[in-house]
Amino acid sequence: MSPEHDLGHVIATRELDYTAPDGTQRPVLLELGAPRRDPHGPDWCCPYRITGHPDVSERVVEIFGVDPLQALHLALARFPAELNTAAGLTFLGGTDLMLGGETP
C-alpha cells in the first residue's frame, strides 16, 4: 500500500459530517475506486480514499484480493477500521455511519 496510488474511476462515495471540538463543521468524503488488476501480479486491487478529517491521513490506499469481489469487500471493510478512532463524525444526523462496522 503506497500513498502514490491513483484512485482511478470512482464507483461509490459517502459524505460524512465532522464537527470539531470548537463546533466548526466540515465534510469528510469517503471514495471507493473500481477494482482493477494488479499490474505487478495475478491479484486484484481496490483503491479508496478518506479526506477531510484531521485524524485520518489523506492518501489513496489499495487493498488486494484474489478477485475483484474480494478486493472490493476488503476495501469496504477498511472504512470503519480507519474511522474507529476518528471522533466527531455523523451521517444523516446520527452517529451510526452505516458502514457495517463499529465507529464512535
C-alpha angles and dihedrals in degrees: 000000000000132000088228096073123116120239091217120185109005111224100175140016138181127192117211127186120240121199114194121215089259090056099253115137134210138163124264113205125208114196129185122196126210116270113257139177117276104246089212099052149000097281133091129239134203119200127211138176136197117199135178105037117108093216097050121077111239106229141118111256125192120211118199131218138165091253138009094269095053092046090051093047093049092047091052089051090057095066096071090038092055094043098046092102097033106110127202099039127140136170122203088351096304136096093237102095090193093228097130095253142076115281130165 
